[in-house]
Amino acid sequence: MSEKDENLVDKRATGLLIIEVRSSNPNGDPDRESDPRQRQDGRGEISPVSFKRKLRDLIDDKDGQAWKEIAEMAAVKDSGRFHILERRGRDRKQIEKELEGDGTEFIKKYWDGRVFGNTFLEEGKSTSIRTGVVQFGLGVSISPVCISRKTFTNKSGVEEGKDRGMAPLAYRIVEHGVYCMPFFVNAAVAHKTQCTKEDVSVLLKAVPRAYRGTASMIRNMVEIRHAWCMEHKSALGSCSDFALIDALTPTRKKGQDSEKPSISWDDYDVPKELPMELQEKLNDFRDLMNE
């Protein structure tokens, strides 16, 4: 095995984020005037795209304290390998030049291309479509969520002839919810995007900072309570992803109606350990929030 191959991700991993939301909008739905995303049964949703955007933003801001901390913890050797492809204002013609030949320059430069994959249309060439090593699933709340809507006001008017401003029902929040978002590291496809162990290390250091490092006025109380990461013993996996996820998914406490919105974190029974029969099938089991 070459040194290059030794650096690639070589073990599958299963992850599960347990996210608590208090009086915040974790992910607005553009099809519903930025209401918190909600499925037909009333349960809330957080899209994978929304979460990955936060990771990209942290890593893209090279002058920010979050990136400096992540890079130090992950022992990043060359920050030039951690540019972000999916960013505003990117230079398309420059990227096309980087894709010329075998695309080595492109692969070495863009962290999110190696980790999440990319779909980039090359001018006059075939479409470059590669799936990524890391996939985040849809975050879904354990119970239905209650959405509250209120009007914003502004002391100074923004419309001509009005001495004050108003934004009717612009403040749209989930009163309380606990969401579960799975993620997967598929080492079997690492050779396609040249995703390295260092790339995944940066990802795992960034995950706990995803919300606290990108908080906004409408998303100021969203916190990852647990970020479970379970490394398998092989590239293809050593036990069921579903068994791992089910074992760590919180449930409503006995006697509570799981079909009614929760009020607080104390409404849930939250697992703290994996059953030993599952732990024995893994290389590693840890909570990234404790690191």
Summary of the structure (lengths in Angstrom):
residues: 291
radius of gyration: 21.1
end to end distance: 31.6
largest distance: 73.5
contacts: 867
relative contact order: 0.23
helix: 31%
strand: 31%
